[in-house]
Amino acid sequence: MKKGGRWQKGDYDYQQWGKWKDHGPSDWEKPSCRLFLRFLFVFGLVALLILGGMAVLAMFFTRVSGGSENIAPLVWIASCGLALALPILAITIATRAYRSIATPLADVMAAADAVAEGDLTVRVAEEGRDNQFTKLARSFNRMTAELQRSDQLRRNLTADVAHELRTPLHIIQGNLEGVLDGVYEPTDEHIEATVEETRMLARLVDDLHILSQAEAGQLSLFIEEVDVPELLADVETSFSGQAGSVGIDLAVSYEEDPAGLIVSGDVDRLDQVLSNLVANALRYTPRGGQVTLQAGRDDGNVRIIVSDTGEGITAEELPFIFNRFWRGDESRTHVDGAGAGLGLAIAKQLVEAHGGTIDVSSTPDTGTRFTISLPAI
């Protein structure tokens, strides 16, 4: 930390901190010292110019007074007083300007150098009045905090992708090596198991591609008028057989007359969102439960609700369900039906790409409710 409390280490541990810390406070103070010397030079130059002007005025008044014994001494005394007062005033102003302008700027410059070296934990102290420099420090801190969060997400994503790819790759490798070594017969069963793992890998790659495009705002959407009741009917038809096979009632209802429930969007992407939500609801709803698709209007928007009477989500897990690779129960695997944990993250990005919002509420052992709000036409 820099002397005087101007520097603050972030609240998060970061491995690059030690590298910057080893440079010592003197490295941090160099930009501040250079700015101070510049300020002192400028104000000193101004003081010298003022002194020169006062000397010229003193000579002028002395000559105008005709060298009067009464006026000349007063002029020279005043000039000498100004000669002493102006440098002191210049130093005082330079010091105050240094503290209020140069020091905050030097702190931001040094912090920017630290960020350039890879330390995203540095923060600039937001001290003093709420002026432009305080706002600059606040904006810089928000920027570094966002960079740190993005960097952590990138690291997590890399680790999660490696984890998700490792299992199917090991299964594929094990099956193929087993066939080559004669441990397994190349039966349809083993070949189908290997092919299923390759399909899972292809889905994972496709999901990551869609998610990255949506987050970058580069996802292509075929925008047209979408009739919401037709959309819900298609989703119900797609999942009615699966719901019936596991003893779950899948129903569609409307809060009002469904006529006129129309939104502008990509029907295939919206179908993907609802299909993901319904698939999750069926997966975590026990036999005899119910999954409901509901639609209505709300303040100029069309609201679509997907609710279930399943096991629900705890309050601790709820804030993370739209994160990549999130699964409430880490013991769930692809074998027992759980996906890679990208479905809800993709659903959120697709809804937001349509200018809408998606929210969730849940009570453990009672059920979960997803609410999608899209601008109505």
Secondary structure, 3 states (H helix, E strand, C coil): CCHHHCEEECCCCCCCHHHHHCCCHHHHHHHHHHHHHHHHHHHHHHHHHHHHHHHHHHHHHHHHCCCCCCHHHHHHHHHHHHHHHHHHHHHHHHHHHHHHHHHHHHHHHHHHHHHHCCCCCEEECCCCCCCHHHHHHHHHHHHHHHHHHHHHHHHHHHHHHHHHHHHHHHHHHHHHHHHHCCCCCCCHHHHHHHHHHHHHHHHHHHHHHHHHHHHCCCCCCCCEEEEHHHHHHHHHHHHHHHHHHCCCEEEEEECCCCCCCEEEECHHHHHHHHHHHHHHHHHCCCCCCEEEEEEEEECCEEEEEEEECCCCCCCCCHHHCCCCCCCCCCCCCCCCCCCCCCHHHHHHHHHHHCCCEEEEEEECCCEEEEEEEEEEC
